Amino acid sequence: MPNQQPSAQLRDHFRNLTDPRRRKVTYPLINIVTIAVCAVLCGADDFVSIAEFGEIKKDWLATFLDLSAGIPSTPSWALSTLPSSSDVC
């Protein structure tokens, strides 16, 4: 039986990540995590630059994310309860 290659998709990597948000969720957690990871890899270092990255790259992100709710705004990023790095790794 051939060895199965690990998936390179963020969705697969973060599959077991639990969403800590308790209020009505507008933006799927996978969208927030994916946009944040991509933005940080491209140099974003705060919520404002992550939100700006999302807006600038919206067309590209829409090729693999469901953006029917749009891109989270800067206040949404600041209010999102993202898991600590120990929860992800």
C-alpha positions in Angstrom: 0.0 0.0 0.0 1.5 3.4 -1.0 2.2 6.0 1.6 -0.4 8.7 1.7 1.0 12.2 1.3 -0.1 14.7 4.0 -2.5 17.3 2.8 -1.2 20.8 2.2 -4.6 22.4 2.5 -5.2 24.7 5.5 -8.7 23.3 5.8 -7.3 19.8 6.4 -4.7 21.1 8.8 -7.1 23.0 11.0 -10.0 20.4 10.7 -10.1 19.7 14.5 -9.9 23.4 15.5 -12.9 24.2 17.7 -14.6 27.6 17.3 -14.5 29.4 20.7 -17.0 32.1 19.6 -20.3 31.9 21.5 -22.4 34.6 19.7 -23.9 34.4 16.2 -21.2 33.6 13.7 -21.1 35.6 10.5 -17.7 34.5 9.2 -16.7 30.8 9.2 -13.7 30.1 11.4 -11.8 28.5 8.5 -12.2 31.8 6.6 -10.7 33.8 9.5 -7.8 31.4 10.0 -7.0 31.1 6.3 -7.1 34.8 5.6 -5.0 35.5 8.8 -2.4 32.8 7.8 -2.1 34.1 4.2 -1.9 37.7 5.4 0.8 37.0 8.0 2.8 35.0 5.4 2.6 38.1 3.2 3.8 40.5 6.0 0.6 41.5 7.9 1.3 42.2 11.5 -1.9 43.5 13.0 -5.7 43.2 12.6 -5.9 46.3 10.3 -3.3 44.9 7.8 -5.0 41.4 7.9 -8.4 43.0 7.0 -6.7 45.1 4.3 -5.1 42.0 2.9 -8.5 40.2 2.8 -10.1 43.1 0.9 -7.2 43.4 -1.6 -7.1 39.6 -2.2 -10.8 39.0 -2.1 -11.1 37.7 -5.6 -8.3 35.3 -5.1 -9.6 34.1 -1.7 -13.0 33.6 -3.2 -11.5 30.9 -5.5 -11.2 28.6 -2.4 -13.2 30.1 0.4 -17.0 30.7 0.7 -17.0 34.5 1.0 -20.8 34.9 0.7 -20.7 36.8 4.0 -17.8 38.9 2.7 -14.4 39.7 4.2 -14.4 40.4 8.0 -13.8 44.1 8.7 -11.1 45.4 11.1 -13.5 45.4 14.1 -14.5 41.9 13.3 -10.8 40.8 13.4 -10.2 42.6 16.7 -13.3 41.0 18.3 -12.7 37.5 16.9 -11.5 35.2 19.6 -8.8 33.4 17.7 -7.3 30.3 19.5 -3.9 30.6 21.0 -1.0 29.0 19.1 -1.0 26.2 21.7 -4.5 25.2 20.6 -3.5 25.1 16.9 -0.2 23.2 17.0 
